[in-house]
Amino acid sequence: MRTFFGMILGALLLIGGVYVYDSMQTSSVANGDVAQNSRTIVNWDVAARDWNALKARAHEEWTKVASK
C-alpha cells in the first residue's frame, strides 16, 4: 500500500512541478520579452482537451453501464 501511495504522490509531484516550471517559463512577468521565445515542456491546451475528452467518454460509458 505504501508503494502504491508513493507512486501516486510521485506522479502528482511530477505533474505539479512541470506545471509550475512551465508557468514560470511562459510568464512575461517572470522573463520579460524573452517569454515569447521559450517553449513549455507540456502543451497544456492539448492535455486539457484530451483530459476533457477522456472524462466525456468515461461519463458516456458509465451512463451505458448504469442504464442496464
C-alpha positions as CSV (number, residue, x, y, z in Angstrom):
1,M,0.0,0.0,0.0
2,R,2.9,2.4,0.8
3,T,4.4,1.7,-2.6
4,F,1.1,2.5,-4.4
5,F,0.7,5.7,-2.4
6,G,4.3,6.6,-3.1
7,M,3.8,6.2,-6.9
8,I,0.6,8.3,-6.8
9,L,2.3,11.0,-4.7
10,G,5.3,11.0,-7.0
11,A,3.2,11.3,-10.1
12,L,1.3,14.3,-8.6
13,L,4.5,16.0,-7.5
14,L,6.0,15.5,-11.0
15,I,2.9,17.0,-12.8
16,G,2.8,19.8,-10.3
17,G,6.5,20.6,-10.7
18,V,6.3,20.6,-14.5
19,Y,3.2,22.9,-14.4
20,V,5.0,25.3,-12.1
21,Y,8.1,25.2,-14.3
22,D,6.1,25.8,-17.4
23,S,4.1,28.6,-15.9
24,M,7.3,30.4,-14.9
25,Q,8.9,29.9,-18.3
26,T,6.0,31.4,-20.2
27,S,5.2,34.2,-17.8
28,S,6.0,37.6,-19.2
29,V,6.3,38.9,-15.7
30,A,9.0,36.3,-14.9
31,N,11.0,36.5,-18.1
32,G,10.1,39.8,-19.8
33,D,10.2,39.9,-23.6
34,V,12.1,36.6,-23.8
35,A,9.0,34.7,-22.6
36,Q,7.6,34.6,-26.2
37,N,10.6,32.6,-27.4
38,S,10.7,30.0,-24.6
39,R,8.9,26.7,-25.1
40,T,7.0,24.8,-22.5
41,I,7.6,21.2,-21.6
42,V,3.9,20.2,-21.9
43,N,1.4,21.6,-24.3
44,W,-1.3,22.3,-21.6
45,D,-4.0,23.1,-24.2
46,V,-3.7,19.7,-25.8
47,A,-3.5,18.0,-22.4
48,A,-6.7,19.8,-21.2
49,R,-8.5,18.9,-24.4
50,D,-7.5,15.2,-24.1
51,W,-8.5,15.1,-20.4
52,N,-11.9,16.6,-21.2
53,A,-12.4,14.0,-24.0
54,L,-11.5,11.2,-21.6
55,K,-13.9,12.5,-19.0
56,A,-16.7,12.7,-21.5
57,R,-16.1,9.2,-22.8
58,A,-16.0,7.8,-19.3
59,H,-19.2,9.6,-18.5
60,E,-20.9,8.2,-21.6
61,E,-19.7,4.6,-20.8
62,W,-20.8,4.9,-17.2
63,T,-24.3,6.1,-18.4
64,K,-24.5,3.0,-20.7
65,V,-23.5,0.6,-17.9
66,A,-25.8,2.3,-15.3
67,S,-28.8,2.2,-17.6
68,K,-28.7,-1.6,-17.9
